[in-house]
Each structure stands twice: as C-alpha cells, then as structure tokens.
Amino acid sequence: MDRLFLLLFLCINLFNLADSFGIELDDSYSARRGKPFSVKVKIVGGTPPFKYLWKFNGTTVSTKETFRIEKVALQDGGDYYCQVTDSKNKVATTTFTLNITYLDTTDSQEKINVITVNRSGNALLDASANCYTSGMMRNWSVTVSPDCVNINYTDPLVSLDTGTNMYELQNGSFVIENVEIKDRKKCFICSIFCGSIHAELRYRLNVIYFNGFSDFPKSQITINQSSTLDLNCSADGNPPPRVGWFKSSVQLGHGWKYGTASYKIANATRNATGVYTCKIKAGNFNPELSNSTTIVVQYIDNKLIFHRTKADMPRLGSKLPYELSCTAQGYPVPTFKWYKDQKNYDNDVTSLPNHNTSTITWKRFTAANNGIYTCQATNIVKSVSSSKAVFLYEPAKITVAPFNNHHPIQEVEFGKYINITCSATGFPTAEVKLEIQDKNMHTSESNTKEGKSSASLYHLFEMSDNNSNVICTASITFRGHAYFTVRSSHLIIVRSMKGSPVATGLGIFFGALLTILLIYLIYKRKYRVIKSYFKRTDYSKMDSTYASNGINGCHSGDSRTYKNKIPWHKRMKVSVNKLRNLDIEDDDWDIQCHDGDQDHSREGESGGLISKSNRTAGNTFSTDI
C-alpha cells in the first residue's frame, strides 16, 4: 500500500514538473561606471518561442534575450523588471538590482601626469579620489623611468614612504619638497583600490633648471694653418637653452641652436686667429651668459717679398750702397737664412730678433756680387724660400730707324716697302723685339722679329694697313730671366699717293678733261666712215645700168678693181659698179680700169668720180674717190 502511494506521488510531481515554466536571474548585479554591462535571462520549462520584456522605472528598455548597456552611467543604477512569455502564453517574471560602482580621481588614469616644478621647489602629487563602493586603499611607489611608460613590473617597486623631503597629505596625496634635478628621471606611481576597482596614477616631474655651460673649449687654442678645428659649446638646462657662436659680434654658423652649438674652422688661415665667444640664452631664467676662447693660427706665407734700394739693380758705375731685404709674414716670427747660387751666404746679412725682415747690405756692389740670391724663412709650421737675381746693369737705350726723336711719325705709300731697324745698348746685352701693330692694336705675328741687341723688319704696306704702330722692346736678361724692359713706339701713316689733297684733285680733273677731248677727236675723224658703214645695205639696191654707162671713167667692157683704204674693221665689201654717188672721202678708195689692150694705171689726182672725157683707150686709170 505504501509503495503504491509513493508511486502515485512521483507520477503527479513529474507531471507538474513537465508543465512548469520560470526564469532565473540573480537578485543584484554590479557595474563599473563608464564600462559596458550585460545580463542574459535563463529560462526553465515553457514552450518556445519566447518573448522578452525588460523594464526600468516602468519604462521598457529592451525586448531581446540579453539586456545590455554600452556605457554605464550613475543614473543606470536601480531595480530592473524582466518578463518572459512562451508560445502558450504562459508568463514568468523576476526582478534584480543593478549597483553602480566607480572611482573618481583628480588625475587621469589614461595619461602620464606631468608636474612642472622649479628646482628646489615643492611638487604636489595629487591622488585624491572618491570611492563609491566598500573601502579605498592607496599604495605609493617610485621607480626610475623618465618617460613613466616603460615600467618593468617584474621588479619590485620601491615603496614611497614619508621621508625628509616629502610628506603625505590627509587625502593620500604626496608633497615632494626641495625637488632636485635627479627627480626628473623618476616615475611616481599611486595604486588605488576601491572594492574590486583598481586604478593606477603615474606622475613625472618636469624640473625647470639652468646650470649654464656644460661643455666649452679651453681659453686658448693654438693650431697650424690648413688644419681643422671643431668648436663645441653646450649648456645644461630645462628647457634647453639656446646657444650660439660669435666672432667680433658677428654670429657664426647657422644661428642659435638648442642645447649645443658647433662651429668648424676648416683649412685654417691666419684670418682665423681671433677671439671666439659662445653665448647662452635661457628664456625661463632670463640670463645671458657668455664665454670666450682665443684661437691662434700658426702660419707662414708662401710668398716672400723682396725689397731693394731705389734702383731695381745696382747701376754700373754707381758708388751708392745697395740693399736687398726679404720679408716673410708668419707666426711665430720666422728665422732667415740666405743662399747665393745655392751656397750658404752669411756676409753682410742683418736679421733683427723677433722681426719679419732680413737684409743684405753691400757698401759697394761689384761684379763679384752678381748672382741668384735665395731667402729662406722658417718657423714651426714650415720653411718657404724665394730667389731673386742681383747684378750690375746699365739701362738700355733704344734707337729706331728711320725714326728719330725729332720725327716719331713716318709716312709711306701703300704698296711700298719700308725697312725698319731697332737697336739697343746697355749692360748686359739687351734682347730686342720689333713688331708692327694694326690700327686695332693687333700684333702681326708674321712681322715680329726678335734678336740680340737689334732687330729689323722689311715690311710691305697695303691699303688695308691704314695707320700702324711700330713697337720696339728691349729687355735686359740675366741667366735666362728678363728683368728690365723699355719700349719705344712710333707711328706709320699710310698714304694712298704722294702730294697734297689739292694737287691730287687737280690731277684727277685735268686727266679727265684730256680723256674727253681725245674721245671727241676720234669720233669726229671717223664719223663719215661710220655713217657709210651703216648705209651699206643700200648699195645692193643700186641700178645695174650704171655699169653699162662706164661709171667712174671705165668702159663698160673694161674690168675694174678697187683698193679699200678704210681700216680693216671698217671696210665695205661692194663692187665698183655700185660706187656711184657715194659720199666718201677722196682718199678712201683707189679705182682701176683695164681695157684689155694695155694694163696701165694712173693715180688720180683730182677728187670726184672719173668721167668719160678723162678716159684714154688702152690705158688703165686709177683715182681716189
């Protein structure tokens, strides 16, 4: 009986469980302000599908299976109602409470809090906070990390306890007194625990200070010429001060630089010697500091300067003393040594201590002193030398023929030759050069002649030469080197013809007049011949009957010949029978008649045509018509 009753009870309960429907949620949840929150309902029994309804303060806030808040705010805290309905319209409900927890701090947790403080001042590390949950606890620590970012948490942090230079405020903040420069390399960390909330605040000190020069050259630096020197100047401070190099108030390099300024002296010359000043500007403290160094460049000039007495060389026969001085610029002051023809020369030499000149003095200069003198100057940098020839001389004098001092200008007709000779006297023998230059001062190299003591030119002048300069140059040489040069210049004027311009014009006038007269006479003499020449075409048209009438005194049966006396280029080729009524000079033609019996001829003395009355049978007559 008992077993039957138990079995019946179990069946009834199983039926009730199969038909039950409910939801499960916790009674309360916690959410952190500013963070997301979500909760999903758990369904027991019921027949899907289900419908969801979430309400807060009587307002529907969601109809999804999961309720979610993207960013929790303080006003999101309170009681929430959840309702689920299945497909058979069965309803299950429940409620829960959402508690909002948060930690309010004075400084941001998402960045490094930089505290700017002057050296020896006080720095406040404010870690005051409000905890909206159970209890709050702070732990302060410090580590060396200038950026306060790369912190190795595997190493234990040094706990920050109240010491001689810091004390803790009531709200858990710290005050660091008498801040030192080294504190700027530290990172101060405050760990705050508010219930399950943990916050970490980091602080770095930006210590403002100025220590002045941290690096500067020596007060004096000595270098050799052509060397290189780097000048570096640095200043220590925060923020970094501006640094610049100056020389004689002129800024060098590329202007002001932060922290460090450099200036390079490359290939140093004596001009690099001077005082160089480094200046510092620190804006926060308004000081302007400066420091100077003196740069000394040791040098010696490569070119030595020679000085002589007034004359370039000791003149022949002069009894005046003669000096040859050598000057060398350099630092330190160089020492001197003389050589004559590459051998040591110590005679008559005077060199003053700490003076840059050495002098040779000859009270009387003779030919024995002739030679090449070399001056050598030496200091710590190097040795330099230079040579100069010294010898007796007599100035050269130039004579140019056909010129002289009274006639420096010479005229010549174009197309004519002129012989020019230049000679020079002096000691030693002068080298002479003679040349001709055109009006544009261009030297005609083909006409340049050089010689020992004299030179000559045999020059043909053409119309294009116009005016030319003749230049004679005489140079006194010693051992292959030319030292003294004198020049003489003369002018040659090229004429187109002799005589004055008036005479030339008259000659041209009368020559033209004579030519015109000659042409006229020739024309007058030959006029009629020319006229007849142009009429010769009419001769062919003469009547042939004139021949039967025995014109010109010949029988019609006689043979006739003629001789033309007109010049060959004016001759007219016509027969005798066609000479009737021609207007020709008497002496232009010679006519002959032949009757066949006898062949006689006779010069006609009278002009005109031959008539019948003058004819004699058997004779040959000739006449000029």
C-alpha positions as CSV (number, residue, x, y, z in Angstrom):
1,M,0.0,0.0,0.0
2,D,2.8,2.4,0.9
3,R,4.6,1.6,-2.3
4,L,1.6,2.3,-4.4
5,F,1.1,5.6,-2.7
6,L,4.7,6.6,-3.3
7,L,4.5,5.7,-7.0
8,L,1.3,7.8,-7.4
9,F,3.0,10.8,-5.8
10,L,6.0,10.6,-8.1
11,C,3.9,10.5,-11.2
12,I,1.9,13.5,-10.1
13,N,5.1,15.5,-9.4
14,L,6.7,14.5,-12.7
15,F,3.6,15.8,-14.5
16,N,3.8,19.1,-12.6
17,L,7.5,19.5,-13.4
18,A,6.9,18.9,-17.1
19,D,4.2,21.5,-17.1
20,S,6.2,24.2,-15.0
21,F,7.6,27.5,-16.6
22,G,10.0,30.0,-15.0
23,I,13.1,32.3,-15.4
24,E,16.3,32.6,-13.3
25,L,18.4,35.8,-12.6
26,D,20.5,37.0,-9.6
27,D,19.0,39.4,-7.2
28,S,21.6,42.0,-7.8
29,Y,24.5,42.9,-10.1
30,S,27.4,45.4,-10.0
31,A,28.6,47.5,-12.9
32,R,31.5,50.0,-13.2
33,R,30.8,53.5,-14.4
34,G,31.9,54.0,-17.9
35,K,32.1,50.3,-18.7
36,P,29.7,48.1,-20.6
37,F,27.2,45.8,-18.7
38,S,25.0,42.9,-20.0
39,V,22.8,40.1,-18.5
40,K,21.1,37.1,-20.1
41,V,17.9,35.5,-18.7
42,K,17.8,31.8,-18.0
43,I,14.5,30.1,-18.9
44,V,13.2,27.0,-17.1
45,G,10.4,25.0,-18.9
46,G,7.9,26.7,-21.2
47,T,7.3,26.2,-24.8
48,P,9.3,28.2,-27.3
49,P,9.4,30.6,-29.0
50,F,9.6,33.2,-26.2
51,K,9.0,36.9,-26.0
52,Y,11.2,39.1,-23.7
53,L,10.4,42.4,-21.9
54,W,12.9,44.4,-19.8
55,K,11.7,47.5,-17.9
56,F,13.5,50.1,-15.7
57,N,11.4,52.5,-13.7
58,G,8.3,51.4,-15.6
59,T,9.9,52.1,-19.0
60,T,10.6,49.4,-21.5
61,V,14.4,49.3,-22.1
62,S,14.8,46.1,-24.2
63,T,12.9,43.3,-25.9
64,K,15.8,41.0,-26.5
65,E,17.0,37.9,-24.7
66,T,20.1,39.7,-23.4
67,F,19.9,43.1,-21.8
68,R,22.9,45.3,-22.5
69,I,24.2,48.8,-21.5
70,E,27.1,50.0,-23.7
71,K,28.5,52.6,-21.2
72,V,27.2,52.5,-17.7
73,A,26.2,55.8,-16.0
74,L,25.3,56.6,-12.5
75,Q,21.6,57.0,-13.4
76,D,21.6,53.4,-14.7
77,G,21.7,52.1,-11.1
78,G,18.3,50.7,-9.6
79,D,15.7,47.9,-9.9
80,Y,15.0,46.2,-13.2
81,Y,11.9,44.0,-14.2
82,C,12.2,41.0,-16.5
83,Q,9.2,39.3,-18.1
84,V,9.2,36.2,-20.5
85,T,6.1,34.8,-22.3
86,D,6.1,31.4,-24.1
87,S,4.1,30.2,-27.1
88,K,1.2,29.0,-24.8
89,N,1.0,32.5,-23.3
90,K,2.5,31.4,-20.0
91,V,4.3,34.2,-18.3
92,A,7.3,34.2,-15.9
93,T,8.7,37.3,-14.2
94,T,11.6,38.3,-11.9
95,T,13.5,41.4,-10.8
96,F,17.1,42.3,-9.9
97,T,19.0,45.4,-8.7
98,L,21.9,47.0,-10.6
99,N,24.5,48.6,-8.4
100,I,26.9,51.2,-10.0
101,T,30.5,51.3,-8.6
102,Y,33.1,53.8,-9.6
103,L,36.3,55.5,-8.5
104,D,36.7,59.3,-9.0
105,T,40.3,60.6,-9.1
106,T,41.7,64.1,-9.6
107,D,44.1,63.0,-12.4
108,S,43.6,61.0,-15.5
109,Q,44.5,57.3,-15.5
110,E,45.0,57.3,-19.3
111,K,48.0,59.5,-19.5
112,I,51.2,60.5,-17.7
113,N,50.6,63.3,-15.3
114,V,53.4,65.8,-15.7
115,I,54.1,68.1,-12.8
116,T,56.2,71.1,-13.7
117,V,58.2,72.5,-10.8
118,N,61.4,74.6,-10.4
119,R,64.4,73.1,-9.0
120,S,64.4,73.4,-5.1
121,G,60.6,74.0,-5.2
122,N,57.8,71.7,-4.0
123,A,55.8,69.3,-6.2
124,L,52.3,68.2,-5.3
125,L,51.3,64.7,-6.4
126,D,47.5,64.9,-6.0
127,A,46.0,61.4,-5.7
128,S,42.7,62.4,-4.0
129,A,39.8,60.1,-5.0
130,N,36.2,59.2,-4.3
131,C,35.3,55.5,-3.9
132,Y,31.6,54.5,-4.5
133,T,31.9,51.1,-3.0
134,S,33.2,49.5,0.1
135,G,36.6,50.9,1.4
136,M,39.5,52.5,-0.5
137,M,43.2,51.9,-0.2
138,R,46.4,53.6,-1.7
139,N,49.9,52.3,-2.3
140,W,52.6,54.7,-3.4
141,S,55.8,53.6,-5.2
142,V,58.6,55.1,-7.2
143,T,60.9,53.8,-9.9
144,V,63.5,55.2,-12.4
145,S,61.7,55.7,-15.7
146,P,62.0,59.2,-17.2
147,D,59.0,58.6,-19.6
148,C,56.9,56.8,-17.0
149,V,55.8,54.4,-19.7
150,N,58.2,51.5,-19.9
151,I,58.0,50.2,-16.4
152,N,59.2,46.7,-15.5
153,Y,56.6,45.4,-13.0
154,T,58.5,42.1,-12.5
155,D,61.0,44.1,-10.4
156,P,59.6,45.2,-7.1
157,L,58.8,48.9,-6.9
158,V,60.3,50.9,-4.1
159,S,57.6,51.9,-1.7
160,L,57.4,55.6,-1.2
161,D,57.4,56.4,2.5
162,T,57.3,59.8,4.1
163,G,60.9,61.0,4.3
164,T,62.9,64.1,4.8
165,N,61.9,65.7,1.5
166,M,58.3,64.5,1.3
167,Y,55.2,64.2,3.4
168,E,51.7,62.6,2.8
169,L,48.6,64.7,2.9
170,Q,45.4,63.6,4.6
171,N,43.7,62.6,1.3
172,G,46.6,60.3,0.3
173,S,48.4,62.8,-1.9
174,F,52.2,63.5,-1.6
175,V,54.2,66.7,-1.5
176,I,57.8,66.4,-2.5
177,E,59.9,69.2,-1.1
178,N,63.1,70.7,-2.3
179,V,62.9,69.0,-5.7
180,E,66.3,68.0,-7.2
181,I,67.3,67.7,-10.8
182,K,67.6,63.9,-10.4
183,D,63.9,63.7,-9.5
184,R,63.0,64.4,-13.2
185,K,64.2,60.9,-14.0
186,K,61.8,59.2,-11.6
187,C,58.3,57.9,-12.1
188,F,55.9,58.1,-9.1
189,I,53.1,55.6,-9.1
190,C,49.9,55.6,-6.9
191,S,47.9,52.4,-6.9
192,I,44.3,52.9,-5.7
193,F,42.0,50.0,-4.7
194,C,38.2,50.7,-4.5
195,G,36.5,47.4,-3.8
196,S,37.1,45.4,-7.0
197,I,38.2,48.6,-8.9
198,H,41.9,49.2,-9.3
199,A,43.3,52.5,-10.6
200,E,46.9,53.4,-11.2
201,L,48.0,57.1,-11.4
202,R,51.5,57.9,-12.8
203,Y,53.4,61.2,-12.2
204,R,56.6,62.5,-13.8
205,L,58.4,65.7,-12.6
206,N,59.4,68.3,-15.2
207,V,62.1,70.1,-13.2
208,I,62.9,73.6,-14.5
209,Y,66.6,74.5,-14.0
210,F,69.6,76.1,-15.6
211,N,73.1,75.1,-14.9
212,G,74.9,77.3,-17.5
213,F,77.8,75.9,-19.5
214,S,78.2,72.1,-19.6
215,D,81.0,72.0,-22.3
216,F,83.3,74.7,-23.6
217,P,86.8,74.7,-25.2
218,K,90.0,75.9,-23.5
219,S,90.6,79.6,-23.0
220,Q,93.3,79.5,-25.8
221,I,93.9,77.0,-28.6
222,T,96.8,77.0,-31.0
223,I,96.5,75.3,-34.4
224,N,98.6,75.3,-37.6
225,Q,97.5,76.7,-40.9
226,S,95.5,74.4,-43.2
227,S,94.3,72.4,-40.2
228,T,90.7,71.8,-39.0
229,L,89.2,72.7,-35.6
230,D,85.8,72.0,-34.2
231,L,84.4,74.3,-31.5
232,N,81.7,72.9,-29.3
233,C,79.7,74.7,-26.7
234,S,76.9,73.2,-24.6
235,A,74.5,74.5,-21.9
236,D,72.7,72.4,-19.4
237,G,69.1,73.3,-18.5
238,N,65.4,72.5,-18.9
239,P,64.0,73.7,-21.2
240,P,67.2,73.5,-23.3
241,P,68.8,77.0,-23.6
242,R,69.8,78.5,-26.9
243,V,73.5,78.5,-27.8
244,G,75.4,80.4,-30.5
245,W,79.0,81.2,-31.6
246,F,80.2,84.7,-32.3
247,K,83.4,86.4,-33.5
248,S,83.7,90.2,-33.3
249,S,80.0,90.4,-32.7
250,V,79.2,88.5,-35.9
251,Q,77.3,85.3,-35.4
252,L,78.9,82.2,-36.9
253,G,77.5,79.0,-38.3
254,H,73.7,78.6,-38.8
255,G,72.4,80.7,-35.9
256,W,71.1,79.8,-32.5
257,K,70.9,76.1,-31.5
258,Y,69.1,74.4,-28.6
259,G,71.4,72.8,-26.1
260,T,74.6,72.6,-28.2
261,A,76.2,74.7,-30.9
262,S,79.2,73.8,-33.0
263,Y,81.4,75.7,-35.4
264,K,84.1,74.2,-37.6
265,I,87.2,76.1,-38.7
266,A,88.3,74.3,-41.9
267,N,91.6,74.8,-43.7
268,A,92.6,77.4,-41.2
269,T,94.4,80.6,-42.4
270,R,95.9,83.5,-40.4
271,N,92.5,85.2,-40.7
272,A,91.0,82.6,-38.4
273,T,93.1,84.0,-35.5
274,G,90.8,85.8,-33.0
275,V,88.5,85.6,-30.0
276,Y,85.5,83.3,-30.3
277,T,82.6,83.7,-27.9
278,C,79.8,81.3,-27.0
279,K,76.6,82.9,-25.8
280,I,73.7,81.3,-24.0
281,K,70.1,82.4,-23.7
282,A,67.8,80.7,-21.2
283,G,64.4,82.2,-21.5
284,N,62.8,80.9,-18.3
285,F,65.6,82.5,-16.2
286,N,66.3,85.5,-18.4
287,P,70.1,85.2,-18.1
288,E,72.5,85.7,-21.0
289,L,75.8,84.1,-20.3
290,S,79.0,84.1,-22.5
291,N,82.4,82.5,-22.5
292,S,85.3,83.2,-24.9
293,T,88.3,81.3,-26.2
294,T,91.3,82.7,-28.2
295,I,92.3,80.8,-31.4
296,V,95.8,81.4,-32.6
297,V,96.8,80.1,-36.0
298,Q,100.5,79.5,-36.6
299,Y,101.3,80.2,-40.2
300,I,103.9,81.4,-42.7
301,D,103.1,83.0,-46.1
302,N,104.3,81.0,-49.1
303,K,105.3,84.2,-50.9
304,L,108.3,86.1,-49.7
305,I,108.6,89.8,-50.5
306,F,111.9,91.3,-51.7
307,H,112.8,95.0,-51.1
308,R,115.7,96.8,-52.8
309,T,117.1,100.3,-52.8
310,K,115.5,102.8,-55.2
311,A,117.2,101.3,-58.3
312,D,115.9,97.9,-59.4
313,M,119.5,96.7,-59.7
314,P,122.9,98.3,-58.8
315,R,123.8,100.5,-61.8
316,L,127.1,100.3,-63.5
317,G,129.5,102.9,-62.1
318,S,127.3,103.8,-59.1
319,K,129.1,104.2,-55.7
320,L,125.9,104.2,-53.6
321,P,125.4,101.3,-51.1
322,Y,122.9,98.7,-52.1
323,E,120.4,96.7,-50.0
324,L,118.4,93.6,-50.6
325,S,115.7,92.8,-48.0
326,C,113.5,89.7,-47.6
327,T,110.2,89.9,-45.7
328,A,108.2,86.9,-44.5
329,Q,104.8,87.1,-42.8
330,G,104.3,84.4,-40.2
331,Y,103.6,83.4,-36.6
332,P,105.8,82.7,-34.7
333,V,108.2,85.1,-36.3
334,P,110.3,83.1,-38.8
335,T,114.1,82.9,-38.8
336,F,116.0,83.7,-42.0
337,K,118.9,82.1,-44.0
338,W,120.5,83.3,-47.2
339,Y,122.0,81.4,-50.1
340,K,123.9,82.7,-53.1
341,D,123.9,80.5,-56.2
342,Q,122.6,77.6,-53.9
343,K,125.5,78.1,-51.4
344,N,125.3,79.5,-47.9
345,Y,125.8,83.2,-47.7
346,D,126.4,84.9,-44.4
347,N,128.3,88.1,-45.5
348,D,126.7,91.5,-44.9
349,V,123.5,89.9,-43.6
350,T,121.4,91.6,-40.9
351,S,118.4,89.9,-39.2
352,L,116.7,91.6,-36.3
353,P,115.3,89.4,-33.5
354,N,111.5,89.0,-33.5
355,H,111.4,90.9,-36.8
356,N,110.0,89.5,-40.0
357,T,112.7,91.1,-42.3
358,S,116.3,90.1,-43.1
359,T,118.6,92.4,-45.1
360,I,121.8,92.1,-47.0
361,T,123.8,95.4,-47.3
362,W,126.6,96.0,-49.8
363,K,128.6,99.2,-49.2
364,R,130.0,98.8,-52.7
365,F,128.5,96.4,-55.2
366,T,130.8,94.8,-57.7
367,A,130.5,92.3,-60.5
368,A,131.7,89.7,-58.0
369,N,128.4,90.1,-56.2
370,N,126.4,89.1,-59.2
371,G,124.3,86.0,-58.6
372,I,121.0,84.4,-57.7
373,Y,120.2,85.2,-54.0
374,T,117.7,82.9,-52.2
375,C,116.0,83.8,-49.0
376,Q,114.7,81.0,-46.7
377,A,112.2,81.7,-43.9
378,T,111.4,79.1,-41.3
379,N,109.1,78.8,-38.3
380,I,107.3,75.9,-36.5
381,V,104.9,75.5,-39.4
382,K,107.3,75.0,-42.3
383,S,110.0,76.6,-44.4
384,V,109.5,78.7,-47.5
385,S,112.0,80.2,-49.9
386,S,112.2,82.5,-52.9
387,S,115.0,83.7,-55.2
388,K,116.0,87.0,-56.8
389,A,118.8,87.8,-59.3
390,V,121.1,90.7,-58.4
391,F,123.6,92.1,-60.9
392,L,125.2,95.3,-62.2
393,Y,123.4,96.8,-65.1
394,E,123.3,99.8,-67.5
395,P,119.9,100.9,-68.6
396,A,119.0,100.1,-72.2
397,K,118.6,102.8,-74.8
398,I,116.6,102.2,-78.0
399,T,117.1,103.6,-81.5
400,V,114.5,103.0,-84.2
401,A,115.4,103.9,-87.9
402,P,114.2,105.6,-90.0
403,F,112.5,107.3,-87.0
404,N,114.3,109.6,-84.5
405,N,113.3,111.7,-81.6
406,H,112.5,114.7,-83.8
407,H,110.4,112.7,-86.3
408,P,108.4,110.0,-84.4
409,I,106.0,109.7,-87.3
410,Q,106.8,108.3,-90.7
411,E,104.6,108.4,-93.9
412,V,104.7,105.7,-96.5
413,E,102.6,105.0,-99.7
414,F,100.6,101.8,-99.7
415,G,102.2,99.2,-101.9
416,K,105.7,100.4,-100.9
417,Y,108.2,98.7,-98.7
418,I,109.9,100.2,-95.7
419,N,112.9,98.9,-93.8
420,I,112.7,99.4,-90.0
421,T,115.6,98.7,-87.7
422,C,115.6,98.8,-83.9
423,S,118.8,98.6,-81.9
424,A,119.5,98.8,-78.2
425,T,122.5,99.5,-76.0
426,G,123.0,98.6,-72.3
427,F,124.6,96.1,-69.9
428,P,124.1,93.2,-70.0
429,T,123.2,93.0,-73.7
430,A,119.5,93.6,-74.3
431,E,117.2,91.3,-76.1
432,V,115.3,93.3,-78.8
433,K,111.9,92.6,-80.2
434,L,110.4,94.5,-83.1
435,E,106.7,94.3,-84.0
436,I,104.1,96.1,-86.1
437,Q,100.5,96.5,-84.8
438,D,97.5,97.4,-86.9
439,K,95.0,100.2,-86.1
440,N,93.2,97.8,-83.7
441,M,96.4,97.1,-81.8
442,H,96.5,93.6,-83.1
443,T,100.1,92.4,-83.4
444,S,101.0,91.0,-86.8
445,E,102.9,87.9,-85.6
446,S,104.3,87.2,-89.0
447,N,106.1,90.5,-88.9
448,T,107.6,90.1,-85.4
449,K,111.3,89.7,-85.3
450,E,113.5,89.2,-82.3
451,G,117.2,89.5,-81.9
452,K,120.2,90.1,-79.7
453,S,120.8,93.9,-79.4
454,S,118.9,94.6,-82.7
455,A,116.0,93.6,-84.9
456,S,114.7,94.6,-88.3
457,L,111.6,94.4,-90.4
458,Y,111.3,94.8,-94.2
459,H,107.5,95.5,-94.4
460,L,105.2,95.9,-97.4
461,F,102.3,98.3,-96.6
462,E,98.9,97.7,-98.2
463,M,95.9,99.9,-98.3
464,S,94.2,97.8,-95.5
465,D,97.1,98.6,-93.2
466,N,95.9,102.2,-92.7
467,N,97.9,103.5,-89.8
468,S,100.2,101.2,-87.9
469,N,102.3,101.3,-84.8
470,V,105.9,100.2,-84.7
471,I,106.9,99.0,-81.3
472,C,110.5,98.2,-80.2
473,T,111.0,96.4,-76.9
474,A,114.4,95.9,-75.2
475,S,114.8,93.6,-72.2
476,I,117.9,93.1,-70.1
477,T,118.3,89.5,-69.1
478,F,120.4,87.7,-66.6
479,R,120.8,83.9,-66.6
480,G,117.8,83.4,-68.9
481,H,115.4,85.7,-66.9
482,A,114.2,89.1,-68.3
483,Y,114.3,91.8,-65.7
484,F,114.3,95.3,-67.1
485,T,112.2,96.3,-70.1
486,V,112.0,99.5,-72.1
487,R,109.7,100.3,-75.1
488,S,109.7,102.7,-77.9
489,S,106.6,103.3,-80.0
490,H,106.4,105.1,-83.4
491,L,103.5,105.8,-85.9
492,I,103.5,105.0,-89.6
493,I,100.8,106.8,-91.7
494,V,99.9,105.0,-94.9
495,R,99.1,107.4,-97.8
496,S,97.2,106.4,-101.0
497,M,99.5,108.7,-103.2
498,K,102.1,111.4,-102.9
499,G,101.3,115.1,-102.7
500,S,98.7,117.2,-101.1
501,P,95.0,116.5,-101.4
502,V,94.6,119.7,-103.6
503,A,97.2,118.6,-106.1
504,T,95.7,115.1,-106.2
505,G,92.3,116.6,-107.0
506,L,93.7,118.8,-109.8
507,G,95.5,115.9,-111.4
508,I,92.3,113.9,-111.5
509,F,90.4,116.8,-113.1
510,F,92.8,117.6,-115.9
511,G,93.3,113.9,-116.7
512,A,89.5,113.5,-117.1
513,L,89.4,116.6,-119.4
514,L,92.1,115.3,-121.6
515,T,90.4,111.9,-122.0
516,I,87.1,113.6,-123.1
517,L,89.0,115.7,-125.7
518,L,90.7,112.7,-127.2
519,I,87.5,110.8,-127.5
520,Y,85.9,113.7,-129.3
521,L,88.6,114.0,-132.0
522,I,88.5,110.3,-132.7
523,Y,84.8,110.5,-133.0
524,K,84.9,113.5,-135.4
525,R,87.5,111.8,-137.7
526,K,85.6,108.6,-138.1
527,Y,82.1,109.9,-138.2
528,R,81.6,109.7,-142.0
529,V,83.1,106.3,-142.3
530,I,80.8,105.1,-139.6
531,K,77.9,106.7,-141.3
532,S,78.8,104.9,-144.6
533,Y,79.1,101.7,-142.9
534,F,75.6,101.8,-141.6
535,K,74.3,102.7,-145.1
536,R,75.9,99.8,-146.9
537,T,72.7,97.9,-147.1
538,D,71.5,100.5,-149.7
539,Y,74.4,99.6,-152.1
540,S,72.9,96.3,-153.1
541,K,69.8,98.2,-154.4
542,M,71.8,100.3,-156.9
543,D,70.7,100.2,-160.5
544,S,73.0,97.8,-162.5
545,T,72.7,100.1,-165.6
546,Y,75.3,102.3,-164.0
547,A,77.9,99.8,-165.1
548,S,77.0,99.9,-168.8
549,N,77.4,103.7,-168.8
550,G,81.1,103.3,-167.9
551,I,80.7,104.9,-164.5
552,N,83.8,106.1,-162.8
553,G,85.5,106.6,-166.2
554,C,85.8,103.0,-167.2
555,H,84.3,101.4,-170.4
556,S,81.5,99.1,-169.9
557,G,83.7,96.3,-171.2
558,D,86.6,97.0,-169.1
559,S,87.4,95.1,-166.0
560,R,87.5,97.1,-162.8
561,T,89.3,96.7,-159.5
562,Y,89.4,98.8,-156.3
563,K,91.5,99.1,-153.3
564,N,89.9,99.8,-150.0
565,K,91.9,102.2,-147.8
566,I,89.5,102.2,-144.9
567,P,90.8,100.3,-141.8
568,W,90.1,96.6,-141.9
569,H,87.4,96.7,-139.3
570,K,85.5,99.5,-141.2
571,R,85.8,98.0,-144.8
572,M,82.8,97.8,-147.1
573,K,82.6,94.9,-149.5
574,V,80.9,96.4,-152.6
575,S,81.7,96.1,-156.3
576,V,83.0,99.1,-158.4
577,N,79.7,99.2,-160.3
578,K,77.9,100.0,-157.1
579,L,80.0,103.0,-156.1
580,R,78.0,105.7,-157.9
581,N,77.1,108.8,-156.0
582,L,78.7,107.5,-152.7
583,D,79.5,110.3,-150.3
584,I,83.0,109.1,-149.3
585,E,86.3,110.9,-148.8
586,D,88.5,111.2,-151.9
587,D,91.3,109.2,-150.4
588,D,89.2,106.3,-149.2
589,W,89.1,104.3,-152.4
590,D,91.5,103.5,-155.3
591,I,89.7,102.6,-158.6
592,Q,91.4,101.0,-161.6
593,C,90.1,100.3,-165.2
594,H,91.5,97.7,-167.6
595,D,90.6,97.9,-171.3
596,G,92.4,94.7,-172.3
597,D,94.9,96.3,-174.6
598,Q,97.3,97.6,-172.2
599,D,97.4,97.5,-168.5
600,H,98.3,100.9,-167.3
601,S,97.4,102.5,-164.1
602,R,97.4,106.1,-163.0
603,E,96.9,107.7,-159.7
604,G,94.0,110.0,-159.8
605,E,95.0,113.5,-158.6
606,S,91.6,115.1,-158.6
607,G,88.7,114.2,-156.4
608,G,85.3,113.2,-157.6
609,L,84.1,110.5,-159.9
610,I,86.0,109.6,-163.1
611,S,84.2,110.9,-166.3
612,K,84.4,109.6,-169.9
613,S,86.4,112.6,-171.0
614,N,89.3,111.5,-168.8
615,R,89.4,108.0,-170.3
616,T,92.1,107.0,-172.8
617,A,91.7,103.8,-174.8
618,G,94.1,101.0,-173.8
619,N,95.1,102.6,-170.6
620,T,94.2,101.8,-167.0
621,F,93.2,104.7,-164.9
622,S,93.1,104.9,-161.1
623,T,91.9,107.6,-159.0
624,D,91.0,108.2,-155.4
625,I,87.4,108.9,-154.7
